[in-house]
Amino acid sequence: MNLVGLAAEAAGEMRNRRLQALYQTDFIAWQNDVLGLRTYKRMEEICTEALFGDKTRTAIKSSNGVSKTFQIAAMIQWAGSAFDVGETLSIVTAPSQDQVKRAIWGYMKNFRTRAADNGFILPGWLDESMGWKTKTAD
């Protein structure tokens, strides 16, 4: 690799580290940049409180059609991509396994494609057993 190529690679790595530091503290910026998504203000507040609030648990009132499942899938993708492998754990529940697979996993697969379309490759891959797998150093 020539000097120009090395400089470009180093600049790209510095940009990635700066973005990762920003994204670890700003889910909304990650969602906007990586997924190309905007959401309504109240949902942004709910996501920010759930991820960064003073309390370790956040209850969100049940309702239909307000994008909770969509946002949960985005938050899982954020946690798995803004932090290094092994730093986060997402446990997902729903009344049925089929709901998790069709809804949350469906959104997550779609988000991986959206991220790639926006120039971001999310780490690892999603398997059919509803697991997010990554290669580990041997």
Summary of the structure (lengths in Angstrom):
residues: 138
radius of gyration: 16.5
end to end distance: 26.8
largest distance: 56.9
contacts: 318
relative contact order: 0.12
helix: 58%
strand: 3%
